[in-house]
Amino acid sequence: MKRCEITGMDPLVGIIVLLLAAKILGELVEYLGYPSLIGEVLAGIALGPSVLNFIEINPIIQFFGRIGVILLLFITGLEINQKIFRSAGKQMLVTGLITSMVPFIFGLILGPLLSLSPYESFFVAILFSLSSIAMTVRLLLSVRQLNSDFGVIIVGAAAVCTITGIILFGMLTSIQLEGVITPYSIITPLLITLAFIVIMTTVGKVIYKFIFSRVQLVQNHAFSYAAAFIFACGSAFISQLIGITYVVGAFFAGLALSEIIHEDHNLHETLHTSAFGVFITIFFASVGLLINLPLQELLTPMIIPLVGLAIATKILAGFIGSYPFLKDRGTALIVGLGMVTKGDLILALAQSAILAGLISQQIYTATIVVVIATILLTPVFLKIGLDRLKKGKKEAGITLSETTVG
């Protein structure tokens, strides 16, 4: 069948069509009982080069998507209960390190078995280790479990996986440039990341709250909204500038302003409405547009072991990492399921890796397949797991709600 292709489409028309399709499919999927992000991503896949080739990714859509993921992580920081976040710090760190390093080791072992080069094996290990905090957060928000005992651990662990993955990719590129592993290539990215987080959670938090409280004295709702937007984007820009992905900066900016923004209910509601109404929807749809995958690529021998192990190692590691804290196999399994999904970060790293000559086209294509599979399967797995967990707790006389870690 000949694809429907429109060249020279006005970017505004592209945004309108993409947003409309994503909203309709998202609502349909949500009506069927699954998170709307599945429909939003499917809308991008259907309209993009993989199916209809009706809309191509362009700088304007990329910009809207970038704003969307920044706002998503900023709102995540806002919605995290800080008492829970602080009390669960150990659980998040331990679970995050285990769910990062166990899949990483499996990836290093799998690489040579698939006759991959050392660089490609290292990249596959990074692919296995990463979890998409943006995708994970949207899933937890959709099932209203962001501040549950397992939800907080999943978000924190996904953030640790994101930071660890960025550090590992920095090591990979440093090794390629220098030809050898050096203390500089290992220690420098780690120190920069830790310093940024410490500053944002101490001095930065005080400064942000001080400035924002002065903004609110103006008593102008639009001015407060603009200030929140500037804080989110400014922090994202700074973290990107120093070599950390922008999602980390946006997340900690939201965490810093959480208390003061929650006190202004109108502002809090406006941030949610504008973010989820337009920008976040376009972000998930744009993930689908990035995918350009001929169906024959699904039949390559490398795909099944990569997809299977990428999912299985995350579930296993999430279970192992969280079980000592949750003391419940069903809830620990939910943590493992919540850690499976990959997202835009690994797609961006894959693009950088292929341009730098670190990986082949075959590995790049396999990475895209893994991302698609985890995006579409994780919400289904998570829903099934939550339904079974609710049923088990109901039989035991326990209600599954937004419980706290204590």
PyMOL commands that set and color helices and strands:
alter all, ss='L'
color gray80, all
select helices_A, chain A and resi 11-31+36-47+59-79+82-87+89-113+118-129+133-142+149-178+183-201+203-216+221-241+246-262+265-289+295-299+303-326+329-338+344-355+361-395
alter helices_A, ss='H'
color red, helices_A
deselect
rebuild
show_as cartoon
